[in-house]
Amino acid sequence: MPAKIALLLLSCSLFSWGGTEHNSSKRSIIEKQIEKQKALEEKYAKEQRFYQGDEYDFKSKEVDPDILKDVKPLEPDYEHTNDWGVADNE
């Protein structure tokens, strides 16, 4: 929402300037910034649709807790190391 306010202020300042050559270069810079801000707004809206998850069905990816009962927990191997010289028992 604050980005939309900034976009509005930039566009208002763009139209309030005169048509001189110096101002036209500023205008082109501001137009580029406006396009960049629009792209960011579109990206943000797309991400928000994903994070809200309204359009997605994750039921097929859920794990059944009854299946997890049969899985044996992994025990850490405290004897293993990738470093040479550490925990040498020879």
C-alpha positions, 0 to 999 in steps of 0.5 A, a space after each residue: 500500500 505505501 508503494 502505491 502512495 509513492 507511485 501516485 506521488 511520483 506520477 503527480 510530480 511527473 505531470 506537474 513539471 514543464 516540458 524543457 529538455 532538463 525536465 524531460 530527462 527527469 521525466 524519463 527517469 521518473 517514468 522508469 522508476 514508475 515502471 519498476 515500481 509497477 513491476 514490484 507491485 505485480 510481483 508482490 501481488 503474485 507472492 501474496 496470492 501464493 502465501 495466502 494459498 487460496 488458489 492452491 490445494 496442498 491436501 495431496 502433499 500432506 503426510 499421513 501421521 500413521 505412516 510416520 509411526 513405522 519410520 525408524 529414527 536415525 541415530 547420529 554417527 558420532 564416530 564419523 568425521 570428514 576432518 583428517 586427524 580428528 578422532 583418530 583412534 589408531 
